[in-house]
Amino acid sequence: MTIKSFINRYSSLLMALAVLVALFLFWFVGYPQALNYQEENQLFLFSTDYFFSRFAVAGGLADWISEFIVQFYHLPWLGALALALLGVAVQRLTLAVVSHHASETWTLLILSLLPVVLLTGVMGNENVLLSYEVALVMTLAVFVGLRRISWWGDIVIVPLLYWLAGPMTVLYVLLRIVGDWRNEWWTILWLLAVELMAYAFILDEYPLKEVLLGINYYRIPLVLDTPCTLWIVPAVVVLLAVLGKRNNLTDWLGRKWIAACACLIVAVAAVVSAKCWYPKDRYELLMQDWLVREGRWQDVIDRAEKYQVRTTFSSNAVNLALAMTGQLADRQFEFYQDGPSALIMPSVRDNFSNLPSAEAFYHLGMINSAKRYMYDIQESILNGRKSGRCMKRIAECFIINGQYKVAKKYLDVLKQTLFYRSWAENAERCLYDEVKINANPEWGYLRRVRYKKNYMYDYGQMDKLLGLLVVNNNDNKMALDYYMAQLLLNVNIRDFMNYVGWVMQQRGYVQLPAGYQDAVRCIQSHGTAPGSVYAGYVKTRVMSNGVNDKQ
């Protein structure tokens, strides 16, 4: 058998394999940060209460399956494999839908890639949930599996599918109409009636828009934002099904120039999807978030050296990485600094912005502040889900503070998970055991450097709060670095110059850190020192009229 004949014979299988490999590499190599973002914004529990809570709304089965899959995003390679398999399922099912009325050709195989490409693009919006893709696969599978069923069977199938997969059922209805519009035209009216009845008697607490368009397809409630892009993929599948009904399709698709046009369409769709749905700045922030979560501090710095998004979030993440690697005093102003909030951002009520700030609080020893920020982040997840990352950190804060009863409540929840169970069980063994906790390299250290007294939190006095940490424990070098860095960010020249000599004495530096040397040189030259990175920051602050009056 020649290579050409082999390819022609196994073309369908080879296409599926190509999709599998391409999607796996796309997610695992290209966008692992997207997997992390999805995983940290949900918490799948192995409990009957959790199971039935998902089935309480339309699309419950799709939602439960999707959350079950997303928990495996904890291991990026496993999450990428799961998404690749779902993509292959979409491609194979689309091919089955279209090839029902035409024999498989290379053109048909290429066109079957179009929904997969567009779906991958739509999933680039981090607020699109996996339940959308799962519902798409479920709907296509039901249509292909029950394609020969009589029209009267849809009386039962439509409402059942709606409750299991959600409004994606409209795709099933439209495909049935494409196949036999004379007997199936009424199913669209039947689906609408089912949705309205569900809204009137069962889902009355949800806005009508969500009931009609999807409760669990999008993280942001649809009453605020209706992403029309969600319906691009179903529309393309229906269009391909319409083309598949043409009697002369087989001969038409066999032409080489048609195959070339199909390749061009798929390529254009891929480029547009990448440009429109994967914005560079947003995904760089998601990457920083993932690296911070993993404690890959040098990777955060290395990426920022090549490209740094000019946002407060990025400044927080990079400065934290510099502090954790002992480079903050030397290199702070080599990177973008977003004013006085560049170290720790004020509280923002969303599920993302304060993550590096919360991590900074934790590693500094400001345990109560870390706990409060993590609380706010978790409760700001717009679809009401919980976060394994936040819940784990909150439990740690309670353990460090010696509040074991409250800590156990969070550990009990985490023990119902797959990837956090082992950690929760080990943490539970430490409860009420002061020796074990104090011997823990991280918890024991944070116990020693945290505040010994409670203080009223005032973000406007962040430099004073950091100074109290230093006074509290001279071993807290990170707090000292943050304190001096905050003075420089505030352009508080007087206090910086008063304490810079004390830093030399207290920390036993052989020489003053390079960043402090640069700042002193800038101050002594009244901001005119050639090549001073701090001078550039001060100039920017002066132009923005945000300079502290303590000069």
Secondary structure, DSSP 8 states (H G I E B T S, - for coil): --HHHHHHHTHHHHHHHHHHHHHHHIIIII-HHHHHHHHTT-----SHHHHHHHTTSTTHHHHHHHHHHHGGGGSHHHHHHHHHHHHHHHHHHHHHHHTTSS---HHHHHHTHHHHHHHHHHTTSTTB-HHHHHHHHHHHHHHHHTTTS-GGGHHHHHHHHHHHH-TTHHHHHHHHHHH-HHHHTTHHHHHHHHHHHHHHHT-TTS-HHHHHH-SSSBSS-TTT---GGGGHHHHHHHHHHHHHT-TTHHHHHTSHHHHHHHHHHHHHHHHHHHHHHS-HHHHHHHHHHHHHHHT-HHHHHHHHHH----SHHHHHHHHHHHHHTT-HHHHGGGS---GGGGSS----SSSSTTHHHHHHHHHHT-HHHHHHHHHHHHHT-TT----HHHHHHHHHHHHHTT-HHHHHHHHHHHTTSSSSHHHHHHHHHHTT-HHHHHHSHHHHHHHHHS-SS-----GGGHHHHHHHHHHH-TT-HHHHHHHHHHHHHTT-HHHHHHHHHHHHHHHT-SS--HHHHHHHHHHHTTT--TT-HHHHHHHHHHHTT---S--
